[in-house]
Amino acid sequence: MKDISKIELEARKYINAARKINILLKDKIAWNKLCSSLDIIGDTELAIKEYLKIRKTTNDGKKYLYVFGILQILFVQQDAVNNLCEALNIDVQPNPELLKIREIRNDSIGHPTKRGFGKGKHFNFIVRPYLGHTAFSLMTVYPDKKIDTEFRHFDIRELIKTQNENIYTLLKKVV
């Protein structure tokens, strides 16, 4: 995996350089958003690294805690990178792979009890027998469609790898 922590430190060095900091401090809102975003990127990266060290558990409560936690961490890290770019007036096009991770989070733990509107409405359930600390299955029910039920399986380590590669590339461009 690419080291996001190093690129975060590189960004900090850059913005704290004498010539840059004087310019950036003129806009307090952007400066605070920038600093907060860098802190959250670093904080979420620490959490992701710790998550990857977790050993297998048979405790369903812990499995839910790990899955809910890591998906929320990935979501928050994406928000922090978007806000970092916004603070620096960098226009970033939505990344389809990162958007997919956000949708997985929203479907499974963000808003599972009701997604969509009207005929597009659907409901999601994490399937407990297929829940692990590094993977889970999601059952989606579409009451108003020809396909009534869909099952999807997600490997959380793959989601982390995808996010890591895309966030690293984006931060490299920012720096």
Helices and strands as residue ranges (DSSP letters): H 4-15, H 18-24, H 28-51, H 60-87, H 96-105, I 106-110, G 118-120, E 123-126, G 128-130, E 135-141, E 149-155, H 156-174
